[in-house]
Amino acid sequence: MSPTDDDIRGDLERVERLIASLTHQESDWTEETPDNADAASGLTSTAEDEAVLEQLRERRDRLKAQLGEDPDS
C-alpha cells in the first residue's frame, strides 16, 4: 500500500517541526558563552545535530518531491 498525500503531508509536518526545534535549540546554545570543556563537548554535539538536520532536510525534500512541491520552498 502506497502512502496517501495526507500521510506524506503528515510526515512532512513532523519533519519540519523537528527541523524547527533543532534549529531553535542550536540558536539557544550559541547565545551561551561556554568554557573550554563545554566548547569541546559542544562541538561534538553540534556536529551530531548538523548531521541529523541534514538528514531531516533531505527527508523533507524527498517528501516535497513526492507531493510535487518545490523542495526549495
N, CA, C and O atoms as CSV, one atom per row, in Angstrom:
chain,resi,resn,atom,element,x,y,z
A,1,MET,N,N,0.846,-1.177,0.000
A,1,MET,CA,C,0.000,0.000,0.000
A,1,MET,C,C,0.889,1.236,0.000
A,1,MET,O,O,1.769,1.376,0.849
A,2,SER,N,N,0.660,2.113,-0.937
A,2,SER,CA,C,1.479,3.325,-1.009
A,2,SER,C,C,0.860,4.409,-0.119
A,2,SER,O,O,-0.349,4.431,0.111
A,3,PRO,N,N,1.718,5.306,0.373
A,3,PRO,CA,C,1.206,6.367,1.255
A,3,PRO,C,C,0.348,7.365,0.478
A,3,PRO,O,O,0.599,7.647,-0.694
A,4,THR,N,N,-0.661,7.887,1.155
A,4,THR,CA,C,-1.519,8.894,0.543
A,4,THR,C,C,-0.876,10.264,0.710
A,4,THR,O,O,0.074,10.428,1.476
A,5,ASP,N,N,-1.406,11.241,-0.014
A,5,ASP,CA,C,-0.903,12.610,0.128
A,5,ASP,C,C,-1.040,13.086,1.568
A,5,ASP,O,O,-0.176,13.805,2.069
A,6,ASP,N,N,-2.127,12.687,2.241
A,6,ASP,CA,C,-2.313,13.091,3.644
A,6,ASP,C,C,-1.223,12.498,4.537
A,6,ASP,O,O,-0.717,13.172,5.434
A,7,ASP,N,N,-0.860,11.223,4.286
A,7,ASP,CA,C,0.221,10.594,5.052
A,7,ASP,C,C,1.539,11.331,4.828
A,7,ASP,O,O,2.289,11.597,5.767
A,8,ILE,N,N,1.799,11.650,3.580
A,8,ILE,CA,C,3.041,12.334,3.225
A,8,ILE,C,C,3.065,13.727,3.851
A,8,ILE,O,O,4.084,14.150,4.396
A,9,ARG,N,N,1.938,14.437,3.772
A,9,ARG,CA,C,1.871,15.776,4.386
A,9,ARG,C,C,2.070,15.697,5.905
A,9,ARG,O,O,2.720,16.562,6.491
A,10,GLY,N,N,1.517,14.672,6.532
A,10,GLY,CA,C,1.715,14.482,7.968
A,10,GLY,C,C,3.180,14.256,8.300
A,10,GLY,O,O,3.711,14.848,9.240
A,11,ASP,N,N,3.838,13.390,7.517
A,11,ASP,CA,C,5.271,13.166,7.708
A,11,ASP,C,C,6.054,14.453,7.498
A,11,ASP,O,O,6.969,14.769,8.259
A,12,LEU,N,N,5.683,15.190,6.459
A,12,LEU,CA,C,6.361,16.443,6.147
A,12,LEU,C,C,6.226,17.438,7.307
A,12,LEU,O,O,7.201,18.093,7.677
A,13,GLU,N,N,5.042,17.550,7.871
A,13,GLU,CA,C,4.832,18.457,9.006
A,13,GLU,C,C,5.687,18.054,10.200
A,13,GLU,O,O,6.276,18.912,10.858
A,14,ARG,N,N,5.762,16.746,10.488
A,14,ARG,CA,C,6.587,16.272,11.609
A,14,ARG,C,C,8.064,16.591,11.374
A,14,ARG,O,O,8.762,17.039,12.284
A,15,VAL,N,N,8.532,16.356,10.150
A,15,VAL,CA,C,9.937,16.637,9.822
A,15,VAL,C,C,10.228,18.129,9.959
A,15,VAL,O,O,11.263,18.514,10.502
A,16,GLU,N,N,9.316,18.966,9.470
A,16,GLU,CA,C,9.540,20.410,9.562
A,16,GLU,C,C,9.534,20.886,11.017
A,16,GLU,O,O,10.285,21.795,11.370
A,17,ARG,N,N,8.688,20.275,11.871
A,17,ARG,CA,C,8.696,20.630,13.297
A,17,ARG,C,C,10.016,20.217,13.950
A,17,ARG,O,O,10.562,20.956,14.768
A,18,LEU,N,N,10.526,19.040,13.591
A,18,LEU,CA,C,11.805,18.593,14.130
A,18,LEU,C,C,12.945,19.526,13.708
A,18,LEU,O,O,13.803,19.882,14.516
A,19,ILE,N,N,12.939,19.911,12.440
A,19,ILE,CA,C,13.961,20.840,11.947
A,19,ILE,C,C,13.880,22.148,12.719
A,19,ILE,O,O,14.901,22.683,13.151
A,20,ALA,N,N,12.673,22.661,12.894
A,20,ALA,CA,C,12.498,23.922,13.614
A,20,ALA,C,C,12.965,23.801,15.062
A,20,ALA,O,O,13.602,24.714,15.588
A,21,SER,N,N,12.652,22.682,15.704
A,21,SER,CA,C,13.053,22.540,17.107
A,21,SER,C,C,14.564,22.415,17.237
A,21,SER,O,O,15.150,22.976,18.162
A,22,LEU,N,N,15.206,21.686,16.324
A,22,LEU,CA,C,16.661,21.563,16.377
A,22,LEU,C,C,17.339,22.884,16.045
A,22,LEU,O,O,18.348,23.239,16.655
A,23,THR,N,N,16.796,23.600,15.095
A,23,THR,CA,C,17.366,24.897,14.729
A,23,THR,C,C,17.237,25.870,15.888
A,23,THR,O,O,18.171,26.622,16.168
A,24,HIS,N,N,16.099,25.867,16.565
A,24,HIS,CA,C,15.885,26.740,17.725
A,24,HIS,C,C,16.827,26.342,18.854
A,24,HIS,O,O,17.383,27.205,19.534
A,25,GLN,N,N,17.008,25.046,19.056
A,25,GLN,CA,C,17.897,24.552,20.103
A,25,GLN,C,C,19.326,25.038,19.857
A,25,GLN,O,O,20.013,25.437,20.797
A,26,GLU,N,N,19.774,25.007,18.611
A,26,GLU,CA,C,21.120,25.474,18.277
A,26,GLU,C,C,21.266,26.956,18.556
A,26,GLU,O,O,22.291,27.384,19.086
A,27,SER,N,N,20.264,27.748,18.212
A,27,SER,CA,C,20.378,29.184,18.416
A,27,SER,C,C,20.418,29.513,19.901
A,27,SER,O,O,21.082,30.469,20.301
A,28,ASP,N,N,19.711,28.729,20.732
A,28,ASP,CA,C,19.789,28.926,22.175
A,28,ASP,C,C,21.200,28.659,22.672
A,28,ASP,O,O,21.717,29.401,23.507
A,29,TRP,N,N,21.835,27.589,22.157
A,29,TRP,CA,C,23.170,27.234,22.616
A,29,TRP,C,C,24.185,28.304,22.223
A,29,TRP,O,O,25.100,28.588,22.995
A,30,THR,N,N,24.048,28.890,21.063
A,30,THR,CA,C,25.036,29.853,20.603
A,30,THR,C,C,24.986,31.151,21.401
A,30,THR,O,O,25.920,31.951,21.341
A,31,GLU,N,N,23.906,31.367,22.144
A,31,GLU,CA,C,23.822,32.572,22.960
A,31,GLU,C,C,24.630,32.442,24.247
A,31,GLU,O,O,24.929,33.448,24.890
A,32,GLU,N,N,24.990,31.209,24.634
A,32,GLU,CA,C,25.777,30.986,25.837
A,32,GLU,C,C,27.248,31.221,25.545
A,32,GLU,O,O,27.668,31.235,24.388
A,33,THR,N,N,28.031,31.407,26.609
A,33,THR,CA,C,29.478,31.517,26.481
A,33,THR,C,C,30.099,30.360,27.256
A,33,THR,O,O,30.361,30.492,28.452
A,34,PRO,N,N,30.339,29.224,26.590
A,34,PRO,CA,C,30.830,28.045,27.294
A,34,PRO,C,C,32.326,28.134,27.611
A,34,PRO,O,O,33.064,28.867,26.952
A,35,ASP,N,N,32.769,27.379,28.630
A,35,ASP,CA,C,34.196,27.281,28.895
A,35,ASP,C,C,34.797,26.252,27.934
A,35,ASP,O,O,34.079,25.688,27.108
A,36,ASN,N,N,36.116,26.000,28.034
A,36,ASN,CA,C,36.784,25.122,27.066
A,36,ASN,C,C,36.227,23.702,27.057
A,36,ASN,O,O,36.045,23.121,25.987
A,37,ALA,N,N,35.955,23.134,28.230
A,37,ALA,CA,C,35.422,21.771,28.283
A,37,ALA,C,C,34.037,21.722,27.643
A,37,ALA,O,O,33.720,20.803,26.888
A,38,ASP,N,N,33.223,22.721,27.956
A,38,ASP,CA,C,31.889,22.767,27.354
A,38,ASP,C,C,31.984,22.974,25.844
A,38,ASP,O,O,31.190,22.419,25.084
A,39,ALA,N,N,32.947,23.766,25.421
A,39,ALA,CA,C,33.104,24.045,23.998
A,39,ALA,C,C,33.457,22.775,23.231
A,39,ALA,O,O,32.921,22.535,22.149
A,40,ALA,N,N,34.359,21.956,23.786
A,40,ALA,CA,C,34.749,20.711,23.118
A,40,ALA,C,C,33.564,19.758,23.038
A,40,ALA,O,O,33.326,19.139,22.001
A,41,SER,N,N,32.837,19.645,24.118
A,41,SER,CA,C,31.647,18.800,24.128
A,41,SER,C,C,30.601,19.349,23.161
A,41,SER,O,O,29.917,18.597,22.466
A,42,GLY,N,N,30.495,20.655,23.132
A,42,GLY,CA,C,29.526,21.303,22.249
A,42,GLY,C,C,29.834,21.076,20.785
A,42,GLY,O,O,28.918,20.962,19.970
A,43,LEU,N,N,31.122,21.009,20.433
A,43,LEU,CA,C,31.492,20.763,19.042
A,43,LEU,C,C,30.991,19.402,18.577
A,43,LEU,O,O,30.472,19.261,17.470
A,44,THR,N,N,31.155,18.404,19.441
A,44,THR,CA,C,30.672,17.062,19.102
A,44,THR,C,C,29.163,17.072,18.973
A,44,THR,O,O,28.605,16.527,18.020
A,45,SER,N,N,28.516,17.688,19.927
A,45,SER,CA,C,27.058,17.762,19.905
A,45,SER,C,C,26.575,18.525,18.676
A,45,SER,O,O,25.607,18.120,18.032
A,46,THR,N,N,27.239,19.614,18.354
A,46,THR,CA,C,26.853,20.418,17.193
A,46,THR,C,C,27.027,19.626,15.904
A,46,THR,O,O,26.179,19.694,15.014
A,47,ALA,N,N,28.119,18.877,15.798
A,47,ALA,CA,C,28.349,18.063,14.607
A,47,ALA,C,C,27.263,16.999,14.461
A,47,ALA,O,O,26.786,16.739,13.357
A,48,GLU,N,N,26.874,16.386,15.583
A,48,GLU,CA,C,25.811,15.383,15.544
A,48,GLU,C,C,24.483,16.029,15.142
A,48,GLU,O,O,23.739,15.484,14.327
A,49,ASP,N,N,24.195,17.197,15.724
A,49,ASP,CA,C,22.967,17.911,15.388
A,49,ASP,C,C,22.933,18.281,13.914
A,49,ASP,O,O,21.894,18.158,13.266
A,50,GLU,N,N,24.059,18.731,13.384
A,50,GLU,CA,C,24.125,19.101,11.970
A,50,GLU,C,C,23.871,17.895,11.078
A,50,GLU,O,O,23.210,18.014,10.046
A,51,ALA,N,N,24.393,16.731,11.469
A,51,ALA,CA,C,24.167,15.518,10.681
A,51,ALA,C,C,22.685,15.147,10.696
A,51,ALA,O,O,22.122,14.775,9.667
A,52,VAL,N,N,22.062,15.250,11.862
A,52,VAL,CA,C,20.634,14.957,11.974
A,52,VAL,C,C,19.827,15.955,11.150
A,52,VAL,O,O,18.905,15.577,10.427
A,53,LEU,N,N,20.184,17.236,11.266
A,53,LEU,CA,C,19.490,18.273,10.492
A,53,LEU,C,C,19.587,18.005,8.998
A,53,LEU,O,O,18.603,18.144,8.271
A,54,GLU,N,N,20.766,17.624,8.544
A,54,GLU,CA,C,20.962,17.350,7.118
A,54,GLU,C,C,20.070,16.197,6.669
A,54,GLU,O,O,19.460,16.260,5.601
A,55,GLN,N,N,19.995,15.136,7.489
A,55,GLN,CA,C,19.126,14.004,7.146
A,55,GLN,C,C,17.663,14.428,7.121
A,55,GLN,O,O,16.907,14.004,6.247
A,56,LEU,N,N,17.260,15.266,8.079
A,56,LEU,CA,C,15.880,15.735,8.115
A,56,LEU,C,C,15.567,16.611,6.903
A,56,LEU,O,O,14.486,16.509,6.323
A,57,ARG,N,N,16.501,17.461,6.526
A,57,ARG,CA,C,16.287,18.323,5.360
A,57,ARG,C,C,16.165,17.488,4.089
A,57,ARG,O,O,15.338,17.780,3.225
A,58,GLU,N,N,16.999,16.439,3.979
A,58,GLU,CA,C,16.915,15.558,2.810
A,58,GLU,C,C,15.569,14.833,2.786
A,58,GLU,O,O,14.958,14.691,1.727
A,59,ARG,N,N,15.110,14.374,3.950
A,59,ARG,CA,C,13.800,13.709,4.023
A,59,ARG,C,C,12.695,14.689,3.644
A,59,ARG,O,O,11.769,14.331,2.917
A,60,ARG,N,N,12.792,15.934,4.138
A,60,ARG,CA,C,11.795,16.955,3.793
A,60,ARG,C,C,11.748,17.150,2.282
A,60,ARG,O,O,10.668,17.226,1.697
A,61,ASP,N,N,12.917,17.232,1.652
A,61,ASP,CA,C,12.974,17.427,0.202
A,61,ASP,C,C,12.350,16.248,-0.547
A,61,ASP,O,O,11.653,16.440,-1.543
A,62,ARG,N,N,12.606,15.016,-0.062
A,62,ARG,CA,C,12.017,13.835,-0.709
A,62,ARG,C,C,10.494,13.843,-0.570
A,62,ARG,O,O,9.776,13.526,-1.518
A,63,LEU,N,N,10.008,14.207,0.624
A,63,LEU,CA,C,8.560,14.257,0.842
A,63,LEU,C,C,7.911,15.315,-0.049
A,63,LEU,O,O,6.851,15.083,-0.630
A,64,LYS,N,N,8.551,16.471,-0.150
A,64,LYS,CA,C,8.016,17.523,-1.014
A,64,LYS,C,C,8.009,17.069,-2.467
A,64,LYS,O,O,7.074,17.367,-3.211
A,65,ALA,N,N,9.048,16.351,-2.870
A,65,ALA,CA,C,9.102,15.852,-4.246
A,65,ALA,C,C,7.967,14.855,-4.500
A,65,ALA,O,O,7.386,14.841,-5.585
A,66,GLN,N,N,7.647,14.017,-3.496
A,66,GLN,CA,C,6.538,13.073,-3.640
A,66,GLN,C,C,5.222,13.802,-3.824
A,66,GLN,O,O,4.326,13.321,-4.518
A,67,LEU,N,N,5.109,14.969,-3.196
A,67,LEU,CA,C,3.892,15.752,-3.300
A,67,LEU,C,C,3.894,16.660,-4.535
A,67,LEU,O,O,2.900,17.325,-4.829
A,68,GLY,N,N,5.017,16.678,-5.250
A,68,GLY,CA,C,5.124,17.518,-6.429
A,68,GLY,C,C,5.384,18.969,-6.102
A,68,GLY,O,O,5.135,19.848,-6.927
A,69,GLU,N,N,5.892,19.237,-4.885
A,69,GLU,CA,C,6.199,20.604,-4.470
A,69,GLU,C,C,7.665,20.907,-4.735
A,69,GLU,O,O,8.493,20.004,-4.855
A,70,ASP,N,N,7.967,22.187,-4.824
A,70,ASP,CA,C,9.347,22.640,-4.990
A,70,ASP,C,C,10.083,22.448,-3.658
A,70,ASP,O,O,9.678,23.035,-2.655
A,71,PRO,N,N,11.158,21.639,-3.620
A,71,PRO,CA,C,11.882,21.398,-2.369
A,71,PRO,C,C,12.514,22.655,-1.771
A,71,PRO,O,O,12.819,22.677,-0.578
A,72,ASP,N,N,12.716,23.694,-2.571
A,72,ASP,CA,C,13.357,24.902,-2.077
A,72,ASP,C,C,12.366,25.892,-1.458
A,72,ASP,O,O,12.767,26.943,-0.958
A,73,SER,N,N,11.092,25.561,-1.491
A,73,SER,CA,C,10.097,26.490,-0.927
A,73,SER,C,C,9.828,26.184,0.530
A,73,SER,O,O,9.021,26.863,1.164
